[in-house]
Amino acid sequence: MSNTQASAGIGHDVRINGSRLWDTLMRLAEIGATPKGGVCRLALTDLDRQGRDFFVKEAEAAGCTIRVDAIGNIFARRRGRNDSLPAVMTGSHIDTQPTGGKFDGNYGVFAGIEVLRTLNDRDIVTEAPLEVAVWTNEEGSRFVPVMMGSGAFIGEFVLKDLLVQTDREGISVKDALEAISYAGSAPIGEPRPGAYFEAHIEQGPVLEAHDTVIGVVTGALGQRWYDVTITGMEAHAGPTPMALRKDALLAASELVGIVNRIALDHPPHGRGTVGCLTVHPDSRNVIPGRVNMTVDLRASDDDLLTSMHDTFLAQTRELAVRNGVSIDVKQVVYFPPQPFDERLIRAIRAGAGRIGHSEMDVISGAGHDAVYLARVAPTAMIFVPCKDGISHNEIEDAKPEHLEAGANVLLHAMLDAANR
């Protein structure tokens, strides 16, 4: 196939090398490998440095130039025929949870590298340049905020505020970046891409349940996170009659049910979760006087998310009065629902159809770097199934043929965007 044909959108027979993609992912998984078959490669640790070095080596071998910005985001660039055009970008992250898996984030990064290798194999030059990004600290396991690198890239966070954030041992982002030699000099947020794609394992059970290979992600759920403190009165469990108690844990248990009911009342994409709960004084024969807990509400529409928020606050106030306790609610995170770009969504659907893979529309329940990139560039995501929907877990798994399928769809979606 000639370059002229590629620019005209011809070349439907082009396919990535699935074995090469799998081998690359397995080699990356050796960096921070855990005994249970997972990966622990926390952001800005020496293991993260090794993973970054591995990416840079593979990208340079594919003929890319490398730039690193001041928050440590890495960009591998493959020149286009018209290199002044905004790049068509793909990417994800390579930092993991403490008990992470081989594919979360990693797949999106190296599916991008495999796209570039395939174009090299076929001597295809795209009209616009292509880039693969590695975003810093997506997981937020070591430093907050989550999705730090992509958030800085779009201007959601200020660099000076990020650099002073510390981990549990008091090490700052600034010191950690310098220690691993990834405090770059490239300006943050420049240049903006012309389009952004992110391939990812689904991290949920929907595709597997529907025996479908490609998830065409139409957008991401909005999120509101809260820190909640319920204060009652500690008292002896024996002498204190039930009717005279101010039991903070009893109120907390009711609040767990309220959160669950709010989500069930907003189908099909309403979500409600209490993920953390600590009890004070945590003694067998003392009525709990204080409970600290987290609440996570999600929805696909901002009006629905606002309705869930209002209901949560109203029922929390009623609960406090009914139980004779005080309840302090602080909202600590708000991500509005993020729709993805219709044209790029259609390109992903078309790519799946062209290659002959089953596809269905899905919505992302998790946050991804794509959610931030969608605020500054046309953006879309490609999901592939993961076994039993399990992720953020050492037993996270995906079939090689599904990873290959998603990378092939990514290839054709990027070709379409870069040659349009």
C-alpha positions in Angstrom: 0.0 0.0 0.0 1.4 3.4 -0.9 1.4 6.5 1.2 -1.1 8.1 -1.2 -3.5 5.2 -0.6 -3.1 5.5 3.2 -4.0 9.2 3.0 -7.1 8.4 1.0 -8.2 6.1 3.8 -7.4 2.9 1.9 -5.7 0.0 3.6 -8.4 -1.9 5.4 -6.2 -5.0 5.4 -3.6 -3.4 7.8 -3.4 -5.2 11.1 -1.2 -4.9 14.1 1.1 -7.7 15.3 -0.8 -9.3 18.2 2.0 -11.5 19.3 4.4 -8.5 19.4 1.9 -6.5 21.5 1.4 -9.4 24.0 5.2 -9.9 24.3 5.7 -6.2 25.0 3.0 -6.2 27.7 4.5 -9.3 29.3 8.0 -7.7 29.4 6.6 -4.6 31.0 4.8 -6.7 33.5 8.1 -8.1 34.8 8.9 -4.6 36.2 7.3 -4.6 39.6 5.9 -8.2 39.2 4.1 -9.6 42.3 4.0 -13.2 43.5 0.3 -13.5 42.6 1.0 -12.5 38.9 0.1 -8.8 39.2 2.2 -5.6 39.2 3.0 -3.1 41.9 4.6 -0.1 40.1 3.6 3.0 42.1 3.9 6.5 40.5 7.4 8.1 40.5 9.1 5.2 42.3 12.2 3.6 40.9 10.1 0.8 39.4 8.1 3.5 37.6 11.4 4.9 36.3 12.2 1.5 34.9 8.8 1.3 33.3 9.2 4.7 31.8 12.7 3.8 30.5 11.2 0.7 28.9 8.6 2.9 27.2 11.2 5.4 25.9 13.4 2.6 24.6 10.5 1.0 22.7 9.3 4.3 21.3 12.8 5.3 20.1 13.2 1.9 18.5 9.9 2.8 16.6 11.6 6.0 15.3 9.9 8.4 17.7 11.2 11.6 19.2 10.6 12.0 23.0 9.7 15.0 25.1 8.9 15.1 28.8 7.1 17.9 30.5 7.5 19.4 33.9 5.0 17.0 35.6 6.7 14.0 34.0 4.2 13.3 31.2 6.1 11.5 28.3 5.2 12.0 24.7 6.5 9.9 21.8 6.0 11.5 18.4 6.0 10.0 15.0 6.3 12.6 12.3 3.5 13.2 9.8 3.7 14.4 6.2 2.4 17.7 7.4 4.1 17.9 10.7 2.6 21.3 11.5 -0.8 19.7 12.0 -2.1 18.9 15.5 -1.1 15.4 16.4 -3.5 12.5 16.7 -2.7 11.2 20.2 -3.3 8.0 22.1 -2.0 6.8 25.4 -2.8 6.0 29.0 -0.6 5.3 32.1 1.9 2.8 33.4 1.6 3.4 37.1 -0.4 0.8 39.0 -2.3 0.2 42.2 -0.3 -1.5 45.0 -2.1 -4.8 44.0 -2.5 -3.9 40.3 -2.6 -6.0 37.1 -0.8 -6.3 33.8 -3.2 -4.4 31.6 -4.8 -1.4 33.3 -3.3 1.6 31.6 -0.4 -0.4 30.3 -2.5 -1.8 27.4 -3.5 1.7 26.2 0.1 2.9 26.1 1.6 -0.1 24.3 -1.4 -0.5 22.0 -0.3 3.0 20.8 3.3 1.9 20.4 2.1 -1.2 18.4 0.1 1.1 16.1 3.3 3.0 15.3 5.3 -0.2 14.7 2.7 -1.4 12.4 2.7 1.8 10.3 6.5 1.5 10.2 6.2 -2.2 9.0 3.9 -1.1 6.1 5.8 2.1 5.3 2.7 4.2 5.9 3.1 8.0 6.5 0.1 9.7 8.0 -0.8 13.2 7.0 -0.8 14.5 10.7 1.8 13.4 13.2 0.9 10.7 15.7 1.8 10.7 19.4 1.7 8.2 22.3 1.4 9.7 25.8 2.3 8.2 29.2 0.4 10.3 31.8 1.9 10.7 35.3 0.2 9.4 38.4 -3.2 8.4 36.9 -4.0 6.0 39.7 -3.4 8.4 42.6 -2.1 5.5 44.8 0.9 7.3 46.0 0.1 11.0 45.4 -3.1 12.9 45.1 -4.8 14.1 43.0 -5.6 11.2 40.7 -5.1 11.7 37.0 -2.4 14.2 38.0 -0.5 14.4 34.7 -3.5 14.7 32.3 -5.2 17.2 34.7 -2.1 19.3 34.7 -1.9 19.1 30.9 -5.4 20.6 30.4 -4.9 23.2 33.2 -7.1 21.6 35.8 -4.2 21.7 38.2 -1.4 24.2 38.8 2.1 22.8 38.6 3.4 24.5 41.7 0.5 23.0 43.8 1.2 19.5 42.4 4.9 19.6 43.1 4.5 20.1 46.8 2.1 17.2 47.3 3.6 14.4 49.4 3.2 10.7 49.9 2.8 9.0 53.2 6.6 9.2 53.8 6.7 12.9 53.2 8.4 12.7 49.8 7.2 15.4 47.5 6.2 15.0 43.8 9.0 17.4 43.0 11.6 15.4 44.8 10.3 12.1 43.4 10.3 13.4 39.8 13.9 14.6 40.2 15.0 11.3 41.8 13.8 9.3 38.8 15.1 11.9 36.3 11.7 12.6 34.8 11.3 16.2 35.7 11.1 17.4 32.1 11.6 20.8 30.5 8.8 20.7 27.9 5.9 23.2 28.6 2.8 21.5 30.1 -0.2 21.4 27.8 1.6 22.2 24.6 0.9 21.4 21.8 -2.7 20.4 22.2 -3.7 17.3 20.2 -6.1 17.4 17.3 -7.7 14.2 18.6 -7.2 11.8 21.5 -7.9 8.0 21.7 -7.5 5.8 24.6 -7.7 2.0 24.5 -8.4 0.3 27.8 -9.6 -2.9 29.4 -13.2 -2.4 30.4 -12.6 -2.9 34.2 -16.2 -4.2 34.4 -18.3 -7.2 33.4 -20.6 -5.8 30.6 -18.7 -6.8 27.5 -17.9 -10.3 28.8 -21.6 -10.7 29.8 -22.7 -9.7 26.3 -19.9 -11.8 24.6 -18.8 -8.6 22.8 -15.2 -7.8 21.8 -15.2 -4.0 21.4 -16.8 -1.5 23.7 -17.5 1.8 21.9 -17.3 4.2 24.8 -19.7 7.1 24.4 -18.7 8.9 27.6 -17.8 8.7 31.3 -20.0 8.9 34.4 -19.9 12.0 36.4 -18.7 11.6 40.0 -19.2 13.3 43.3 -17.1 12.1 46.3 -17.8 13.0 49.9 -16.0 12.7 53.2 -18.7 12.2 55.9 -18.3 12.5 59.7 -21.1 11.3 62.0 -20.8 12.4 65.6 -22.9 10.9 68.4 -21.9 10.1 72.0 -19.8 7.3 73.3 -21.4 5.5 76.2 -21.3 2.2 78.0 -23.0 -0.6 76.1 -24.6 -2.1 79.2 -26.2 0.7 81.2 -27.3 2.8 78.3 -30.9 2.0 77.2 -31.5 1.7 73.4 -33.9 4.6 73.3 -31.4 7.0 74.9 -28.4 6.2 72.7 -26.7 8.5 70.1 -25.1 5.7 68.2 -23.0 7.1 65.3 -22.5 3.6 63.8 -26.3 3.0 63.7 -26.7 6.2 61.7 -23.8 5.2 59.5 -25.4 1.9 58.7 -28.6 3.6 57.7 -26.6 6.0 55.5 -25.1 3.0 53.7 -28.6 1.9 52.8 -29.6 5.4 51.7 -26.6 5.7 49.4 -27.5 2.3 47.8 -31.1 3.3 47.4 -30.3 6.6 45.8 -28.3 4.8 43.1 -31.0 2.2 42.5 -33.5 5.0 42.1 -31.5 6.4 39.2 -31.1 3.5 36.7 -29.4 2.3 34.6 -26.1 4.2 35.3 -26.6 5.5 38.8 -23.9 4.3 41.2 -23.6 4.7 45.0 -20.8 3.3 47.1 -19.5 3.6 50.7 -15.9 2.5 50.3 -14.3 3.5 53.7 -15.7 3.4 57.2 -13.8 3.9 60.5 -15.4 3.7 63.9 -14.3 5.5 67.1 -13.5 4.4 69.7 -13.7 0.9 68.2 -14.2 -0.9 71.5 -16.4 -3.9 72.0 -18.5 -2.6 74.8 -18.7 1.1 73.9 -21.4 2.7 71.8 -19.6 4.3 68.8 -19.4 8.0 69.2 -17.9 8.9 65.8 -17.8 7.4 62.4 -15.8 8.6 59.4 -16.9 7.3 56.0 -16.6 8.0 52.3 -19.5 8.3 49.8 -19.1 8.0 46.0 -22.1 8.9 43.8 -22.0 8.6 39.9 -24.4 9.1 37.1 -24.3 9.6 33.3 -26.2 12.9 33.2 -25.3 16.0 35.3 -29.0 16.6 36.1 -29.3 13.1 37.5 -26.1 13.5 39.4 -27.3 16.8 40.9 -30.6 15.1 41.8 -28.7 12.3 43.6 -26.6 14.9 45.4 -29.6 16.9 46.5 -31.4 13.7 47.7 -28.3 12.6 49.6 -27.9 15.9 51.4 -31.7 16.0 52.3 -31.8 12.5 53.6 -28.6 13.0 55.5 -30.2 15.9 57.3 -33.3 13.9 58.2 -31.1 11.0 59.3 -29.2 13.2 61.7 -32.4 14.5 63.4 -33.9 11.1 63.6 -30.9 9.6 65.3 -29.9 12.5 67.5 -26.4 12.8 65.9 -24.6 15.5 63.8 -23.5 14.7 60.3 -20.9 16.7 58.5 -20.7 16.3 54.7 -17.8 17.6 52.7 -17.7 17.2 48.9 -14.1 16.5 47.9 -14.4 15.6 44.2 -16.7 16.6 41.4 -16.2 15.4 37.9 -19.1 16.3 35.6 -20.3 13.6 33.2 -18.1 13.7 30.1 -19.5 12.8 26.7 -17.0 11.8 24.0 -16.7 13.1 20.4 -19.4 11.8 18.1 -17.1 11.7 15.0 -14.4 9.7 16.8 -17.1 7.4 18.2 -18.3 6.7 14.7 -14.7 6.1 13.6 -14.4 3.4 16.3 -17.6 1.8 15.4 -16.6 1.8 11.7 -13.2 0.3 12.6 -14.8 -2.5 14.5 -17.1 -3.3 11.6 -14.3 -3.1 9.1 -12.3 -5.7 10.9 -15.3 -7.8 11.7 -15.5 -7.6 15.5 -18.7 -7.4 17.5 -19.2 -4.0 19.2 -21.7 -2.3 21.5 -22.0 1.1 23.1 -20.8 1.3 26.7 -20.2 4.1 29.2 -17.2 4.3 31.4 -17.9 4.0 35.1 -14.3 4.8 36.0 -12.2 7.9 35.6 -9.5 7.9 32.8 -7.1 10.4 31.5 -9.4 10.6 28.4 -12.0 12.3 30.7 -9.6 15.3 31.1 -8.4 15.3 27.5 -12.0 15.5 26.3 -12.2 19.0 27.7 -9.5 20.3 25.2 -9.7 17.9 22.2 -12.1 15.5 20.4 -11.7 12.3 22.4 -13.0 8.7 22.4 -12.2 5.4 24.1 -12.1 1.8 23.1 -12.8 -0.9 25.6 -12.0 -4.6 25.4 -13.2 -7.3 27.9 -11.3 -8.3 31.0 -11.9 -11.6 32.7 -14.8 -11.5 35.1 -14.7 -7.7 34.9 -11.9 -7.7 37.5 -9.3 -4.9 37.6 -7.2 -3.1 40.3 -6.4 -6.7 41.3 -3.4 -8.9 40.8 -5.6 -11.5 39.0 -6.7 -9.0 36.3 -6.6 -10.8 33.0 -7.5 -10.3 29.3 -7.4 -12.5 26.2 -4.6 -11.8 23.8 -7.0 -11.9 20.9 -9.2 -9.2 22.5 -6.2 -7.0 23.1 -5.2 -7.4 19.5 -8.7 -6.6 18.3 -8.8 -3.4 20.3 -5.4 -2.3 19.0 -6.6 -3.0 15.4 -9.6 -0.8 16.0 -7.3 1.9 17.5 -5.1 1.7 14.4 -7.9 2.3 12.0 -9.5 5.0 14.1 -6.1 6.9 14.3 -5.5 6.5 10.6 -8.9 7.9 9.9 -8.3 10.9 12.2 -4.7 11.5 11.0 -5.6 11.4 7.3 -8.9 13.3 7.4 
